[in-house]
């Protein structure tokens, strides 16, 4: 671990401990405010003294609690040898940073923390700079057909190969390795900060793909985007941004796969929104509301599947269950697909429709809601029963469906659009 990362961890730990003192202060003020408000003007002198003393005391306690982690981290950082391995370059470190960035990645980025992840191409657990010579070294067998993999919330590029944790005798490797072997695609793995807005990541992905196509060792003939969960929304957002900007990479786009993506929102984020709103109604629980509402912008975008900036710009991010999403049109040259899972074998039964894959309901994964519909074609959707959300990252039935779709002749509309680009 690098010295700057050690200091950043100490700063994060210090802020978390200091934040606990602030939480106690807010709870104290909420409880004390009841009798003061009841007494009215008569209590103002006492309240002024009480509030001044309480603020000073909690500020002192917070500073004292936050100092030890910061001091300890600074001492450890001085012992770190030069050229130490980055935290993100180890499997455990990468997974931990992925989870941390999913939870508070927007705050890490705005605070310029060393723990904030940038959007990068990854190969064999290392960043690959988008330079012609670096790409040629990382991909010596680079072909013209790219399969670009986008992980989901709190995940990293490692998730595609690490999961499932339990593998049977029929396990043959990740989707990327199998697509290389079976259909000649070159797998490209993207890691990104899932705590940022989906629209921001979509814009960054479009820019990254434009640069990647320009510097790729071979002429790029075809691009397939494969996104798990949030990754599917980021893929849709990138396609939209790329088309609006007239990006060259969209001319090679042929396939967009969304695996368990919450196109219409995720129930856990909706529950968090309700909890934060309810807790904020009472002064005694306002501190808890602040903690609940401190989750990242990326998580909040999953409330209704926000893909573009107008979905959230100039809005209260914690307003009560209001869907402001604008539908993002599909790129004409590409076919869009969804795969949704349910724990139950049947998607239409009560358990299947209510629980979904534990994190995303099938109606959301398929884009078939009561008031909103994502225009997937009927033959471009698949339900897989008896598996959970994370098994979509590597499951034989999912792979065979992806392989089948990729092996189909191009749609007439897509072929015409490709000729026009």
N, C-alpha and C positions, 0 to 999 in steps of 0.2 A: 504494500500500500504506500502510495506517495505521501510525502509530508503535507502537501496542500490538502489532500483528502483527509488526513488525520485531523488537521485543524478544522476542516469543514464539518467533520463528524462531531468534534468537540463543540463547535458553535451551535450545531443543530441540537445536541443534547442539552447544552446550556439554555437555549431558547425554550426547549420543551419543559425543562424543570422550572424556569422562570414563569412560563405560561401557566403552570399549575398554581402558582401564587396569585396570578391575575384571576384565574378561575375562582379561587376561594374569595378574593376580594369582591368580585361581581356578585357572587352568591350572598356574601355578607351584606353588601349594599342593598341587594334586593329584599332581603329579610328585614333589615333595619328600616328600609324605606316605608314599610307598611305602617308602623306606629307613628313615624314622623309625619307622614301624609295625613294620618287620621287626626293628629294634634294641630295641624295647620300652621298658621303664622306663629303661634306661641312656641313652637318647637324650633323655629329657625335658628336662634343663637346656638342652641345645643347641637343642632344638626350640623351647622357650619364647623364647629369645633370637632365633632365626631368624624365628619368626612375628611377634614384636613389631617387629623391624627391617623385615621385608617389608611388613607392614601400613602402617607409617608411611611407607615409601618410596613405595608405590603410591598411598597417599592424597595425598601431596604431588604426585606426578606427575599424578594425575587432576585435582586442583585446578588445577595449572598448565596442563594441556592444555585444560581447559574454560573458562578465563578469557578467552582471546583472542576466541572467537566472541561471548561475552556482552558484552565491552567494545566490540567493533566494532559489534555490533547496537545497543547503547545510543547510540553516537555517531551512527550513521546515523538512528536513530529521532528524534533531536533535530532533524535536518534535514528531516524529513517535514513538508510544509506542512499546516496545519489543513484539515480537510475532505477529506483524500485519499481516493481511491476504495478501497473494501474489496477485499482480495485475492479474495474469493469472487465479486465482481461482474465480473471479467474471465473470459473463456473459459478461458485457460490457468491462471489462478489457481484457478478453480472445479474444473477437472479435477485439478490438483495437490492441492488440499485434499481432494477426494473420495478420492483414492488414499491420502493420509496418514491420513485418518480411518478408512478401512477397515483399515489396518494396525495403528494404535495409538489409535483413536478413544476407547476406554474410558479409557485412561491420560490422554489430553488432557482429557477431561471431568472425571475425578476431580481432575486438577491445575488445573482451571479455566483452561485455556489459551485464549487468544484464537483459537487455530487450530481449536478444537473446533466442529464444525458443529451447529447446532440444527435441529430438524425445522421446516421452513417450506414455505409455498406459494410457488412461483416462477412468474413470468411474464416473458418476454423478458429473462431473465438477472438479474432483480431479485426480492428478497423482497417478498411482498405481505402486509402485516399483515391479520389476520382481523378487520377492522372493516368495517361496512356501507359506509361511504363509500369506503374504499380498494378494496374488492372491486368496487364499482360502477364505479370509474375503471379498474381493471385489466381488467374483463370487461364492456365496454359492451353486448355482445350476449349476455349470460348467459342460458342457457336452463335448463329444469328437468331435463334429462338430463345427468348428469356422468360423464365418463370420467376417473378418477383414476389417474395413472401413477406407479408406484413403481420406481425404478431398483434395480440390484443392487449387490453388494459392490464397493467402491472406485470406484463410478460416481457421477454426479450427474444432475440433471435435464437437463443438456445432452446426456447420452448418447443420448437418444431422437432428437435431431435431428442430432447430429454423426456418428453411425454409420448406415450403413456408410461407411467412408472412401472407398471406390471405388463410384461410382454410375453406372448405365447410363442410356441415354436414356429408359427407362421409369420412372425415379424420380419420384414424384409428391409427395414430402413425408413428414413423420412420420405415425405412426399417428394422433396427436391431430388434426392438421390434416385428414387424410382422413376421420376419423370426424365431424368438424364439417361437412365439405362433403357427405359422403354420407348421414349418418344424423341430423345435427342435434345431436350430442353436444357439450357444452362441455368441452374438455380442461383438466384441472387437474394441474399437475406438482408433485410433492412431492420435496423434497430432505431427506435425513436422514443422521445419523452412522451409517454401516454398521459401525463398530467396536463399537457397543453391542450388548447382547444383543438377539436378535430379539424376545423377549417384551417387553422394555422399549420397543422401537420400535413394537411392535404396540399396546401400551397408549397410547403417545403418539399414534399415528395415530388410534386410536379417539376420543381426546379432541379431536384436531384436527378430525376429520370432524364430530363433534357440534357444535363451535363453527362450523365452516364452513357446515353446513346451516342453522343458526340465523341466520347473518348473510348468507347468499347473496342476491343481488339478486332472484332469482325463486324461486318455490316449487319445492322439489326433489321431483321425481316418481320419479326413478330414478338409481341409482348403479351404475357398473361399475368395479371395481378391476382394473387391469392391472399385473401385477408381473413384472419380469424377474429371473430367478435368485433371489437373496435376497429381492427385492421380493415375490415370490409367497408366501414364507413369512411375511413381515411382514404381508401382506394377510390370510392365513389367521389369524394371531395376532390382528390387529385385529378381525376378525369375531367371533372367539371372545370376546375381552375385551368387545366392544360388546354382544354378546348376553347375557353374564353380568351386565353392569351395567345392562341394560335401556335401552341408549342408543337415542335416537330415530332416529339415522341408519340403523340396521340395518333399519328398516321400509321404507326406500327401496332397500335393497341388492337387486340382481337378478342381477348377474354378477360372478364372480371368475375372472380369467384368470391362469394361472401359465405363464410362458414360460421354459422351461429351468430350472425351480426344483428344487433338490436335496431333494425331500421325504424321501428316505431317506438323504441324505448325499452328500458330494462326495469323490471319491478322493484329491484333493490334500491335503485337510485330514486325512484318515485317514493318509496317508503322513507328514505333518508330526507327527501324534501318535505314530506309531511311531518316527520319528527322534528326537523329543524324549525319549521313554521310553528308548530304547536308549542315547542319549548320556548320560542321567542315571544310568545304571548304573555308570559308571566315574568316579572323581574327576578323572582327567585331562581328561575331556570334559564335565564338569558345567557349565563356562562356556558351552560351545556349546549345551548343553541349555537353559540359562537364556535364551539369545538366541532359540532356536527356539520355546520356550514363551512368549516375550514377545508373540506375536501376539495380536490383539485377541479379546475375548469373542465378537464377532460372527462372526469366522472360525471359532472353535472350535464355535460353534453349528451350523455347516455340516457337522460331522463325521457327524451322524445326522439333521439337519433339526429341531433343537429349536425349538419354537414357543411354549412356555409355561414359566413360572418353575420349576415342579417338575422339569423336565427337567435343570436344572443347579444348583438351589439346594442348599446343604449338601453339595456333591460336590466332589471333587478335579477341577478342570477339565482336568487332564492325565493322568487315569487311562487305562489302556491299553484302547482300543477297546471301551468298555462303552456300550451303547445303553440310555439311560434314558428315551427319549422316550415321552411320553404322547400318544395320538392325539387330535387336535383335531376334534370333530364339525363338520360343515358347518352353516351357517345354513339353515334350511328354506326361507326365501323366495328364496334365490339358487341359481343354477346355477353349478357350479364346472367349470372347463375346464383342460386342460393342453395345451401344445405342446412336444414334445421334438424335439431335432435330433441328427443323427449326421453325422460326416464322410463315412461310407460311405452309399451309396444305400439299402442294406438295413439295417434296425434289428436284425434277428434274426441276421445273420451274425456271425462272430467279431470282425471289425474294428469293426462297428457296436456290438455289445454291450460290447466291452472298452474302446474309446476314447471312445465317445459323441460329444459335440460338442467334445471336448478337456478340458472342465472338469466336465461332468455326464453320467453315463451315462443312457441312455434308460430303463432300469428305475427309476432314481431320479426322473427327470423325470415319468414316468407313474405313480409311486407303486406299482409292482408288484414287490414284493420277495419273498424266500423266506419271511420271517417277519412282514413288515408289508405292509399294503396300504392305500393311500389310496383312499377310495370314490368315485373318479371314475366317472361313467356311461360306458358303452362309446362312445356317440355323442358324448361331450364330450371326446374326446382326438384328437390329431393328431400324426403323425410327419412331419418334413420332413427328407429326406435330402440330403446333399451340402453342408451348411452348418455353420458353427461356432457356438459359444456366443454370440458377440457379434453375429452376423448376425440373431439372433432379435429384436434391438432394432428392426430395420427391414428387413423382407423381404416382397416382394409376396405370396408364398404364405401367410405368417403373417397378413398383414393381411386377405387375402381370407377366410381361415378365421375370423378374429375377426369380420369384417363379416357373414359368413354366420350365425354363431352369434347375433349380436346381432339379426339380422333375423328369426330364428325366432319363432313365437308362444310365449308363456311356457308353461312346464310347468304341468300341472294342479296339482301340489303347491305350486309356487311361487305360482300365482294364488290358491289357497286361503289360503296363509300370508299373502300380501299383504293379502287382505281382512280377515284377523283382526287385523292390526296397526293 
